[in-house]
């Protein structure tokens, strides 16, 4: 049987041994656990346990994954790079010229200082020199790389062809003759002979005779008479004014012509095919339509030869 002192030593020994064992376990746990932070939810397997990633992990894939993807994807060819570069055209743009006028459209090509521009308004494509644009547009566009050069070349070719091409002969339009009033009988009869048209001879007192003024207003100033005369008549006015000055020789000539035609009052109108030719008297009427009908009837009665 152990004494009291032996029992006390035995108890102290067991306590010490237990303390040493516990300390050893704590040191082992600290050593094995390290100072890692607690596992994130994303690092846990579905059952809640941790999963580990290789140290080479980068982003969504590992170095080995990236290498394998690079190996599987061939390097981009020159044609692929070229297609990416050309993706800047067509480029929708509102351009402004040096005078401030703006046009909306699409840039479809560029070569040097020329751009091929397709206008929105009518879809027409044409060349524009960057130097003709506003300062802002010049700074923006001059830095663009040359692309779709074939479009620019095609437009240049069209422009050059159009510039050297012989213009197509336009259909010949018949020149409209304008019948002007002659005061010289010789000039009127010469034109009548050249054109084969009868002479419309008016004896009038232009500045004093009321019926003469009325005839001028209601007939001679109308577009209907003018159009008819352009095609069918040579006009001759033999005037006897009272207030308007007139050359003495003209007065004498007009008086001789009035005597020759047997004029006794004003206005008097004749239609003749020559100075000494056949004459038809034209009656005054109230309407221009009936007046022109009277002239047509008189024309039909005149001999064809002048």
Beta strands, then each sheet from edge to edge (+ up, - down):
strand 1: 57-58
strand 2: 61-62
strand 3: 91-96
strand 4: 102-111
strand 5: 114-119
strand 6: 125-129
strand 7: 181-182
strand 8: 198-204
strand 9: 233-239
strand 10: 268-272
strand 11: 279-281
sheet 1: 1+ 2-
sheet 2: 3+ 4- 5+ 6-
sheet 3: 7+ 9+ 8+ 10- 11+
end
